[in-house]
Amino acid sequence: MAKELPNMNVVFVGHVDAGKSTTVGRLMFDGGAVSEQEMAKLKEEAAKHGKQGFEFAYIMDNIKEERERGVTIDLAYKKLMTQKYQITIIDAPGHRDFVKNMITGASQADSAFLVIAAPSGVQPQTTEHLWLLRTMGVSAVAVAVNKMDEVEYSEEKFNAVKEDVTKLLKQVGYNPEEVPFLAISGLQGDNVVNKSDKMAWYKGPTVKEQFDLFPAPERPVDLPMRMPVQDVYEITGIGTVPVGKIETGVMKQGHKVIVLPGRSGKGIEGEIKTIEAHHETLPEAEAGDNVGVNIRGVGKKDIARGDVICDAEKPAKIVDEFVAQVAVIAHPSVLAKGYTPVFHVHTAQVPCQFVELIEKTSPDGTKQENPDFLKNGDLAKVRIKPMGNLVLETQADNPHMARFAIRDAGATVAAGVCVELTEKK
């Protein structure tokens, strides 16, 4: 089989009413991934629920439903072909309580669209979304200023939003010169797939063209194989099928693997029997691919979301404690020794305790050894102890398995990377 176009995972993030799902739906429909008949059906369904105009959003939601019922092991929510890539779109929910799903979404993304509604502009969550993308290592970002139809396609309004977002980009550490701004309307279809005739002043790309302007994702195939588990399905005739994105390395049929920490907490050994992506069985898959696998010797009770399937020869480590570089993004007060929030690492969620604050750098650049507490804007080096089994690697060994976000009471308070670790004996 000829090697198809490289896969690129693109996450759409933004505030809850920014119109992400509608934009993605429009992309699918105008891009030919959804037929007229399917669209007519969704339109009827939307009208039936009193939600006229929501038919495009339903394209994505339909797939979510389908996934919840477990009828497909297609982790790719939808595939879209462009000239250069096959795009897997991850539609990250914008509600606050969905941020944790967004974290796992962002940790799988190669590039991102930040969708902002022109009428409402920057929202409190916009900064949080940018911090998350930055910390999760998504370096290629484009900003889609949506709902231009609601501001009469005004160039002034577009520029005002652009100015506000540019300030945030600088603050978070993105170079605004490298971040394209698109003027679009998901609902009307302006500059999504088709160029708009309503904004003569706009000379930039459409959303579809922007995909091909993103740099090709680097595929860390030379690192040891790691696949964090996103979900585990039971498929009739196949058995237990963990699905997820291979973060690094190459996975082959017959590959000896170990599932860490697994039910035992010490790892469960097995062998890759089959690999499947988009309903096709593959002899091998590599970093960046979203796959479902069946592992000989590993059953339903052995494996769960948050486990990592590793190369048995070179497994990742279950950590006793680790030192991390952490950025405090949005803590309501201050953060001190003994603080035990939930860490979101790849697809795992584990409570971890801050056992030592080694040093901090304040936003103004002053450094302090052994500070008493950390507050918003501080960058700090801290020692952390997981209160459960956590699989993690250092930035130097495998940056793809070193990043995490820290959440507390429904909000992302900090994000960071592991720089050194002690293995659990």
C-alpha positions in Angstrom: 0.0 0.0 0.0 1.5 3.4 -1.0 2.3 5.5 2.0 -0.5 7.9 2.2 -0.2 11.6 3.0 1.3 12.3 6.5 -1.3 12.6 9.3 -1.6 15.9 11.1 -3.7 16.2 14.3 -5.3 19.6 14.5 -7.1 20.7 17.6 -9.8 23.4 17.5 -10.0 25.3 20.8 -11.9 28.3 22.0 -14.5 29.6 24.3 -17.8 27.7 24.5 -19.8 29.9 22.0 -17.0 30.8 19.7 -18.4 28.5 17.0 -15.7 25.8 16.9 -18.0 22.9 16.1 -19.9 24.9 13.5 -16.6 25.9 11.8 -15.4 22.3 11.8 -18.8 21.1 10.5 -18.7 23.6 7.7 -15.2 22.5 6.8 -16.4 18.9 6.5 -19.4 19.8 4.5 -17.8 22.2 2.1 -14.8 20.0 2.0 -16.9 17.1 0.8 -16.5 14.8 3.8 -20.2 15.0 4.5 -22.8 14.4 1.8 -25.8 16.6 1.0 -28.1 13.8 2.2 -26.4 13.6 5.6 -26.5 17.4 5.8 -30.2 17.5 5.1 -30.8 14.9 7.8 -28.8 16.9 10.3 -30.7 20.1 9.3 -34.0 18.3 10.1 -32.6 17.0 13.3 -31.4 20.5 14.4 -34.8 22.0 13.5 -36.5 19.3 15.5 -34.5 20.2 18.6 -35.3 23.9 18.0 -31.7 24.5 17.1 -31.8 25.9 13.5 -28.3 26.8 12.4 -26.7 24.1 14.6 -26.6 21.5 11.8 -22.9 22.0 11.2 -22.1 21.6 14.9 -24.1 18.3 14.7 -21.6 16.9 12.3 -19.0 16.7 15.1 -21.5 15.8 17.8 -22.9 12.9 15.8 -19.4 11.4 15.8 -19.1 11.9 19.6 -22.4 10.0 20.0 -21.1 7.3 17.8 -17.9 7.1 19.8 -19.7 7.0 23.1 -21.7 4.0 21.9 -18.4 2.4 21.0 -19.4 1.3 17.5 -16.2 2.5 16.0 -12.6 2.4 17.1 -11.8 5.3 15.0 -10.2 7.8 17.3 -9.9 10.2 14.5 -13.0 12.2 14.9 -13.0 13.0 11.2 -10.5 12.8 8.4 -10.0 15.5 5.9 -7.7 15.4 3.0 -5.7 18.5 1.9 -3.0 18.8 -0.7 -0.2 18.0 1.8 -1.8 16.1 4.8 -4.6 13.9 6.0 -6.0 16.0 8.8 -7.4 14.5 11.9 -9.6 17.1 13.6 -9.9 17.1 17.4 -12.8 19.3 18.4 -11.9 20.4 22.0 -14.9 21.4 24.1 -14.8 24.9 25.4 -16.8 24.6 28.6 -14.7 24.9 31.8 -15.4 21.4 32.9 -14.2 20.1 29.6 -10.8 21.7 29.9 -9.4 18.4 31.1 -10.6 16.7 27.9 -9.1 19.6 26.0 -5.8 18.8 27.7 -5.7 15.3 26.4 -6.8 16.7 23.1 -4.1 19.3 23.0 -1.5 16.8 24.1 -2.3 14.9 20.9 -2.2 17.9 18.6 0.4 19.0 16.1 -1.1 22.3 15.4 -4.1 24.3 16.6 -6.8 26.8 15.6 -7.8 29.1 18.4 -11.4 30.2 17.5 -12.5 33.6 18.8 -15.9 35.1 18.1 -15.6 38.6 16.6 -18.5 40.1 18.5 -17.3 39.0 22.0 -13.5 39.0 21.4 -11.0 37.7 24.0 -12.6 35.7 26.8 -11.1 34.8 30.2 -10.5 31.3 29.0 -8.6 32.5 25.9 -5.4 33.0 28.0 -5.8 29.6 29.6 -6.3 27.9 26.2 -3.1 29.5 24.9 -1.1 28.5 28.0 -2.2 25.0 27.6 -1.3 24.8 23.9 2.0 26.3 24.7 2.8 23.9 27.5 1.5 20.9 25.7 4.1 21.7 23.0 1.7 22.8 20.2 4.0 25.3 18.5 1.9 25.9 15.3 -1.1 28.0 16.1 -3.5 30.0 13.9 -6.3 32.3 15.2 -9.7 32.1 13.5 -11.7 35.2 14.1 -15.2 33.7 13.6 -18.7 35.1 13.3 -17.5 38.0 11.0 -21.0 38.0 9.6 -22.3 39.2 13.0 -20.0 42.3 12.9 -20.9 43.2 9.2 -17.5 41.8 8.1 -15.8 44.8 9.6 -12.1 45.1 9.1 -11.9 47.4 12.2 -13.5 44.8 14.4 -11.1 42.1 13.1 -8.1 44.3 13.8 -9.3 45.1 17.3 -9.6 41.4 18.1 -6.2 40.8 16.5 -4.6 43.4 18.6 -6.0 42.0 21.9 -5.0 38.4 21.0 -1.5 39.6 19.9 -0.9 40.9 23.4 -1.8 37.5 24.9 0.3 35.6 22.4 3.4 37.6 23.5 2.5 37.1 27.2 2.4 33.3 26.7 5.5 33.1 24.6 4.3 32.7 21.1 5.8 35.0 18.4 2.8 36.9 17.0 4.7 37.3 13.7 4.4 33.6 13.3 0.7 33.3 14.1 -1.7 33.9 11.2 -5.1 35.5 11.8 -8.0 34.4 9.6 -11.3 36.3 9.2 -14.1 33.7 8.9 -17.8 32.8 9.4 -18.3 29.1 10.1 -22.1 29.5 9.8 -22.1 31.3 6.5 -19.0 29.5 5.2 -16.8 32.6 4.6 -13.1 31.7 4.2 -13.6 28.2 5.7 -13.2 26.1 2.5 -14.4 28.7 0.0 -13.0 32.2 -0.3 -15.4 34.9 0.9 -16.6 37.6 -1.5 -17.7 39.8 1.5 -14.3 40.8 2.8 -12.3 42.3 0.0 -9.9 43.7 2.6 -8.9 40.2 3.8 -5.9 38.8 1.9 -5.1 35.7 4.1 -5.8 32.0 3.6 -9.0 30.1 4.2 -9.1 27.5 7.1 -8.5 24.7 4.6 -5.5 26.5 3.0 -4.1 27.2 6.5 -3.8 23.5 7.2 -1.2 23.2 4.5 0.7 26.2 5.7 1.3 24.6 9.1 4.8 23.0 9.3 4.9 19.2 8.9 4.8 17.6 12.3 8.0 16.1 13.5 7.6 12.4 13.9 9.8 11.1 16.8 10.1 7.6 15.3 13.6 7.1 16.7 12.5 7.2 20.3 11.3 4.1 22.1 7.6 3.2 21.4 5.1 4.9 23.7 1.3 4.8 23.4 -0.7 6.4 26.2 -4.2 4.8 26.3 -7.1 7.2 25.6 -10.0 4.7 25.9 -10.4 0.9 26.1 -13.2 -0.7 24.0 -14.5 -4.3 24.0 -15.0 -5.2 20.3 -17.0 -8.3 19.4 -14.8 -10.8 17.6 -11.6 -9.0 18.5 -11.7 -8.5 22.3 -10.0 -5.8 24.3 -9.0 -2.8 22.2 -7.1 0.1 23.8 -7.0 3.2 21.5 -4.7 6.2 21.6 -2.1 8.1 19.8 1.4 6.7 19.4 3.5 9.5 20.9 6.9 8.2 19.9 8.6 5.2 18.2 7.2 2.6 15.9 4.7 -0.2 16.8 4.7 -3.5 14.8 2.7 -6.6 14.9 4.5 -9.2 17.1 6.1 -6.3 19.1 6.8 -7.3 22.8 5.2 -4.6 25.0 4.6 -3.8 28.6 1.5 -1.9 29.8 2.5 0.5 32.6 1.5 0.8 35.4 -1.3 -1.6 34.4 -3.6 -3.2 36.9 -0.7 -4.7 38.8 1.1 -1.3 39.2 4.3 -3.0 38.1 3.3 -3.5 34.4 1.6 -6.2 32.4 3.5 -7.8 29.5 2.0 -8.7 26.2 2.5 -8.9 22.5 0.9 -6.7 19.8 -1.5 -8.9 17.9 -3.2 -6.4 15.6 -3.0 -2.7 14.9 -6.0 -0.9 13.3 -6.5 2.7 12.1 -9.5 4.0 10.3 -10.9 0.5 10.0 -7.8 -0.9 8.3 -5.5 -3.4 9.8 -1.9 -2.2 9.6 1.4 -4.2 9.9 2.9 -1.3 11.7 2.1 2.3 12.9 4.3 5.1 14.0 4.5 8.2 16.1 1.6 10.5 15.3 -0.8 7.7 14.3 -4.1 7.3 16.2 -4.7 3.5 16.4 -6.6 0.8 18.1 -4.6 -2.3 19.2 -5.2 -5.8 20.4 -2.6 -7.2 22.7 -2.1 -10.9 23.4 -2.0 -11.5 27.1 -3.7 -8.2 28.0 -7.4 -8.3 29.0 -10.1 -5.7 29.8 -9.2 -5.7 33.5 -5.5 -5.2 32.9 -5.5 -1.9 31.1 -7.3 1.5 31.4 -7.1 5.0 30.3 -3.9 6.6 31.5 -1.8 3.5 31.1 1.1 3.6 28.6 1.9 0.8 26.2 5.7 0.7 26.0 8.4 -1.1 24.2 9.2 -4.0 26.6 12.9 -3.7 25.9 13.0 0.1 26.8 10.0 0.8 29.0 9.2 4.2 30.5 9.5 4.6 34.3 7.0 4.5 37.1 8.1 7.4 39.2 8.7 7.7 42.9 9.3 11.4 42.7 10.3 14.0 40.1 11.6 17.5 39.6 9.7 19.7 37.2 9.8 23.1 35.7 6.3 24.6 36.4 4.5 27.7 35.2 1.7 28.9 37.5 -1.1 30.1 35.3 -4.2 30.7 37.3 -4.2 29.8 41.0 -6.8 31.7 43.1 -4.3 32.4 45.9 -0.8 31.0 46.4 0.6 27.5 46.1 2.8 26.2 48.8 4.6 23.0 49.9 2.1 20.2 50.7 -0.3 21.3 47.9 -1.8 18.1 46.3 -3.7 18.9 43.0 -4.4 16.5 40.1 -1.7 16.2 37.5 -2.8 15.4 33.9 0.0 13.7 32.2 -0.5 12.4 28.7 -3.9 10.6 29.3 -3.4 9.9 33.0 -4.8 11.8 35.9 -2.9 11.3 39.2 -2.9 13.4 42.4 0.6 14.6 43.2 2.1 16.5 46.1 4.5 19.4 45.9 7.1 18.3 48.4 9.8 21.0 47.9 9.9 24.4 46.2 13.5 24.5 44.9 13.5 28.0 43.2 11.3 30.4 41.5 11.6 33.2 38.9 9.0 35.9 39.2 7.4 37.5 36.1 9.8 40.5 36.5 12.8 38.1 36.3 13.9 38.0 39.9 15.1 34.6 41.2 14.6 33.2 44.7 15.9 30.0 46.3 13.5 27.9 48.4 10.5 30.3 48.2 7.6 29.8 50.7 5.0 29.9 48.0 4.3 30.4 44.3 1.8 32.7 42.7 0.4 33.4 39.2 3.1 34.2 36.6 5.9 32.5 38.6 8.1 29.9 36.9 9.5 27.5 39.4 11.5 24.4 39.8 9.7 22.0 42.2 10.0 18.5 43.6 6.8 16.5 43.3 5.6 13.1 44.6 2.8 11.2 42.9 0.2 9.8 45.2 -0.4 6.9 42.8 1.3 5.1 40.0 2.5 7.6 37.4 4.4 6.9 34.2 6.6 9.8 33.1 9.8 10.6 31.3 12.2 13.5 31.5 12.3 16.3 28.9 15.8 15.1 27.9 14.8 11.5 27.3 11.4 12.0 25.7 9.7 15.5 25.7 6.5 13.9 24.4 6.1 12.0 27.7 7.3 14.8 30.0 4.6 17.4 29.8 1.7 17.8 32.1 -1.1 20.2 33.3 -2.1 20.7 36.9 -5.8 21.1 37.7 -7.6 22.0 40.8 -11.3 22.6 41.5 -12.2 22.6 37.8 -9.5 24.9 36.6 -6.0 24.6 35.1 -3.7 26.2 37.7 -0.3 25.4 36.3 1.5 23.4 33.6 5.0 22.1 33.3 7.6 19.5 32.2 9.6 16.9 34.1 13.3 17.5 34.2 14.6 14.7 36.4 13.0 11.7 38.1 13.6 8.9 40.6 12.2 5.5 39.6 9.9 3.6 41.9 11.7 0.6 43.2 
